[in-house]
Amino acid sequence: MNVGILGTGKLAVALGRAWAGAGHSLLVTGRNPQHAMEAANQMGGGAQAIDPADLAPRVDVVVVAVAWDGLQAALHLVAAPEGSLAGKTIIDCTNAVDYATGTLKPASGSAAELVARIAPGAHVVKALHLFAGSSWPYAGQEEEAPVVAICGDEPTALDRATALIRDLGGRAGVVGGLASARQLEEAAGFVMRVVTSGYNPRLAVPDVDPALPQAAQTSD
């Protein structure tokens, strides 16, 4: 798959390194050409730094891995408002959370829905915002692999995101359409609140066998 990565930080590098190792073609861009070149070098596997204006025509998927405060500027950088990403899959990894309080920064809607508004015609999937870059690639037991909750409206885009998550060693769980993105983003806020209170968020969520709710519904 031809994957464009919009962002040059730790998450971008970790994702890119894992995908390069899985054989994907990677193009990296951002505001600073030098940072893009350094990120591409860290990813390896022939990843290339590219000018933002040249990204859209050369990729199938654009992974947005930037801070919330730089999200709109990053999309303008690749001419998303002019329709450059129409028909492309966009995987939005934006964590739109105040890390000190866990509060979601958008007053309404979600970062992913903002991406969809700024990039007309693009097929947006919310994914990969809950796990730190150090989580990838996952190389443990398959049954213990991280489950990455994702949402989006376009089946092909969801399939592409699922394939890329699989190549990270994770498992994708589709939880709904793009309207579900705010709930996924608020989950990151919940995680941050638990962490700042001094606890491991893994222990704040019950261990539920997914077969149990289905069995309960069947018996009603």
C-alpha positions as CSV (number, residue, x, y, z in Angstrom):
1,M,0.0,0.0,0.0
2,N,1.2,3.5,-0.7
3,V,1.0,5.3,2.6
4,G,1.5,9.0,3.2
5,I,2.3,10.1,6.8
6,L,1.5,13.7,7.7
7,G,3.5,14.3,10.8
8,T,7.1,13.7,12.0
9,G,6.7,13.0,15.7
10,K,7.2,9.9,17.8
11,L,3.9,8.3,16.8
12,A,4.4,9.0,13.1
13,V,7.9,7.4,13.3
14,A,6.8,4.4,15.2
15,L,3.9,3.7,12.8
16,G,6.1,4.3,9.8
17,R,8.8,2.0,11.0
18,A,6.4,-0.8,11.5
19,W,4.7,-0.3,8.2
20,A,8.0,-0.1,6.4
21,G,9.0,-3.4,8.0
22,A,5.7,-4.9,6.6
23,G,6.6,-3.8,3.1
24,H,4.5,-0.7,2.6
25,S,5.7,2.3,0.5
26,L,6.0,5.3,2.8
27,L,6.1,9.1,2.0
28,V,6.5,11.5,4.9
29,T,5.8,15.2,5.0
30,G,5.3,18.0,7.5
31,R,5.9,21.7,8.1
32,N,9.7,21.3,8.4
33,P,11.5,19.5,5.5
34,Q,14.5,18.6,7.7
35,H,12.2,17.0,10.3
36,A,10.5,15.1,7.6
37,M,13.8,13.8,6.3
38,E,14.9,12.8,9.8
39,A,11.6,11.0,10.4
40,A,11.9,9.1,7.1
41,N,15.4,8.0,7.9
42,Q,14.3,6.7,11.3
43,M,11.5,4.7,9.6
44,G,13.8,3.0,7.2
45,G,12.6,0.6,4.5
46,G,13.0,3.2,1.8
47,A,10.7,5.8,3.4
48,Q,11.0,9.1,1.6
49,A,10.5,12.7,2.7
50,I,8.4,14.6,0.3
51,D,7.1,18.2,-0.3
52,P,3.6,18.5,1.1
53,A,2.2,19.6,-2.3
54,D,3.4,16.3,-3.8
55,L,1.9,14.0,-1.3
56,A,-1.8,13.5,-2.3
57,P,-1.3,12.2,-5.9
58,R,1.2,9.5,-4.8
59,V,-0.6,7.8,-2.0
60,D,-3.7,5.7,-1.3
61,V,-3.8,6.4,2.4
62,V,-2.9,9.5,4.4
63,V,-2.2,9.0,8.1
64,V,-2.6,12.2,10.1
65,A,-0.3,12.0,13.2
66,V,-0.1,15.6,14.4
67,A,-1.0,17.5,17.6
68,W,-4.6,18.8,17.8
69,D,-3.3,22.4,17.7
70,G,-1.6,21.8,14.4
71,L,-4.3,19.7,12.7
72,Q,-6.0,22.3,10.5
73,A,-2.6,23.8,9.4
74,A,-1.4,20.3,8.5
75,L,-4.4,19.6,6.3
76,H,-4.0,23.0,4.6
77,L,-0.4,22.1,4.0
78,V,-1.4,19.3,1.7
79,A,-4.2,21.3,0.1
80,A,-7.0,19.2,1.6
81,P,-9.5,22.1,1.5
82,E,-9.1,22.2,-2.3
83,G,-10.1,18.6,-2.6
84,S,-6.6,17.1,-3.0
85,L,-7.5,14.1,-0.7
86,A,-10.9,13.4,-2.4
87,G,-11.3,9.6,-2.7
88,K,-8.3,8.9,-0.4
89,T,-8.5,7.1,2.9
90,I,-7.5,9.4,5.8
91,I,-6.6,7.7,9.1
92,D,-6.9,10.4,11.8
93,C,-4.7,9.6,14.8
94,T,-5.3,13.1,16.4
95,N,-5.5,13.0,20.2
96,A,-7.7,16.1,20.8
97,V,-7.4,15.8,24.6
98,D,-6.0,18.2,27.3
99,Y,-3.5,15.8,28.9
100,A,-3.6,17.6,32.3
101,T,-7.4,17.2,32.7
102,G,-8.5,14.6,30.2
103,T,-11.0,17.1,28.7
104,L,-11.8,16.7,25.0
105,K,-10.8,20.0,23.3
106,P,-13.5,20.2,20.6
107,A,-16.6,21.7,22.2
108,S,-18.7,19.5,19.9
109,G,-18.2,16.9,17.3
110,S,-14.7,15.4,17.0
111,A,-11.3,15.9,15.5
112,A,-12.1,13.2,12.9
113,E,-15.3,15.0,11.8
114,L,-13.3,18.2,11.6
115,V,-10.9,16.4,9.2
116,A,-13.8,15.3,7.1
117,R,-15.1,18.8,6.8
118,I,-11.7,20.3,5.9
119,A,-10.9,17.5,3.4
120,P,-14.0,17.2,1.1
121,G,-14.5,13.9,-0.5
122,A,-12.0,12.1,1.7
123,H,-12.9,8.9,3.5
124,V,-12.0,9.5,7.1
125,V,-11.3,6.7,9.7
126,K,-10.6,7.4,13.3
127,A,-8.0,5.1,14.6
128,L,-4.7,4.7,16.5
129,H,-5.1,7.6,18.9
130,L,-5.3,5.6,22.1
131,F,-2.0,3.7,21.9
132,A,1.4,5.4,22.3
133,G,4.0,4.9,19.5
134,S,5.9,2.5,21.8
135,S,3.0,0.0,21.5
136,W,3.9,-0.7,17.9
137,P,4.8,-3.1,16.4
138,Y,3.2,-5.6,18.7
139,A,5.0,-9.0,18.6
140,G,3.3,-10.9,21.4
141,Q,0.7,-13.6,21.5
142,E,-2.1,-13.1,18.9
143,E,-4.9,-13.5,21.5
144,E,-3.3,-10.7,23.6
145,A,-2.9,-8.3,20.7
146,P,-4.1,-4.8,21.2
147,V,-7.6,-4.1,19.9
148,V,-7.8,-0.8,18.1
149,A,-11.3,0.6,18.1
150,I,-11.9,2.4,14.7
151,C,-14.9,4.1,13.1
152,G,-15.7,5.5,9.7
153,D,-18.4,5.6,7.1
154,E,-16.7,4.1,4.0
155,P,-16.2,0.3,3.9
156,T,-13.1,0.4,1.7
157,A,-11.4,2.9,4.0
158,L,-12.2,0.8,7.0
159,D,-10.7,-2.3,5.2
160,R,-7.5,-0.3,4.5
161,A,-7.3,0.8,8.1
162,T,-7.9,-2.7,9.3
163,A,-5.1,-4.1,7.1
164,L,-2.6,-1.5,8.3
165,I,-3.5,-2.2,11.9
166,R,-3.0,-5.9,11.3
167,D,0.4,-5.1,9.9
168,L,1.2,-3.3,13.2
169,G,0.4,-6.6,15.1
170,G,-3.0,-5.2,16.3
171,R,-6.6,-6.1,15.7
172,A,-9.2,-3.6,14.5
173,G,-12.6,-3.4,16.0
174,V,-15.1,-1.3,14.0
175,V,-17.5,0.4,16.4
176,G,-19.6,2.5,14.1
177,G,-19.7,5.3,11.6
178,L,-17.7,8.5,11.8
179,A,-20.3,9.9,14.2
180,S,-18.9,7.6,16.8
181,A,-15.5,9.4,16.7
182,R,-16.3,11.7,19.6
183,Q,-16.8,8.7,21.8
184,L,-13.5,7.2,20.8
185,E,-11.7,10.5,21.4
186,E,-13.4,10.9,24.8
187,A,-12.1,7.4,25.7
188,A,-8.6,8.9,25.4
189,G,-9.7,11.5,27.9
190,F,-10.9,8.9,30.3
191,V,-7.6,7.1,30.0
192,M,-5.7,10.3,30.8
193,R,-7.9,11.0,33.9
194,V,-7.2,7.5,35.2
195,V,-3.5,7.9,34.6
196,T,-3.3,11.3,36.3
197,S,-5.2,9.8,39.3
198,G,-2.3,7.3,39.7
199,Y,-3.8,4.1,38.3
200,N,-3.4,1.9,35.3
201,P,-6.3,2.4,32.9
202,R,-6.2,-1.3,31.9
203,L,-7.5,-2.1,35.4
204,A,-10.3,0.5,35.1
205,V,-12.2,-1.4,32.4
206,P,-14.0,-4.7,33.2
207,D,-12.8,-7.9,31.5
208,V,-15.9,-8.9,29.6
209,D,-16.2,-12.0,27.3
210,P,-17.9,-10.6,24.1
211,A,-20.0,-13.7,23.9
212,L,-21.8,-12.9,27.2
213,P,-23.8,-9.9,26.0
214,Q,-24.8,-11.8,22.9
215,A,-25.9,-14.8,24.9
216,A,-28.0,-12.5,27.2
217,Q,-29.7,-10.9,24.2
218,T,-30.5,-14.3,22.8
219,S,-32.1,-15.5,26.0
220,D,-34.4,-12.5,26.4
